[in-house]
């Protein structure tokens, strides 16, 4: 689990990414700017690739995905 200033990101062993919190800076990687429900991220840009790692800054979320 990684924590930002007002959001968090949770990565499972299977490579599923979940985010929660305030995404006013679009840090939740989804259309909704705020979500107080833990939601799995299934971005088309991931193209089904497994997320290998996640890191959160105060208002950012960075992903490393398999090639």
N, C-alpha and C positions, 0 to 999 in steps of 0.2 A: 504494500500500500504506500502511496505517495501523497503528501499533503501540500496544497498550495495555500494561499492566504484565506480563500473562501471556498475552496473546492478540494475534492480528493479523487484519486484514480486508483482503482484496484485491478490488478492483473492476476488472473488465475493460472494454475499450472498448465492448463490447456491452451493458454494464449488468448483467452477472452478478456476484453477490457471493459470495465464498468466505471462510470463517472457519476458524481453526485455534487451538488452545491450550486454556487453562483457562477455562471459563465458569462458575465457581462463583457469580458474581453475575449469571448468565443473560445475559452479554454476547455470546454466540456466536449469538444469535437462532435457536436450535434447542433441541429437547428435551434432548439430551445435555448434561450440565454440563461434560464434558471431552471433547475430541476432539483427538487428535494426528495426525489425517488432515485434509488440506485438503478441505473439503466445501462444495459449492454450496448456497446458501440459497434455498429455494423456499417461503417462508412463504405460507400462504393469505392473510394480511393484505396481501401485496403485490399480490394479484389480477392477476398477470401484468404489473404495471407495471415499467418499467425503473428501476433504481437509478441516480441521477444523481451522487451523491456519498456518501462515507462518512467518518466521523471516529471515532477511538477515544480515550477517556479511559483512566485507569488501569484501571477496571473497568466501562466502558460502551462501547457502540457506537451511534452515531446514523446514521440514513440519511436522505437526501433522495431522494424518488422523484418520477417524473413524475405530473402530475395526471390 
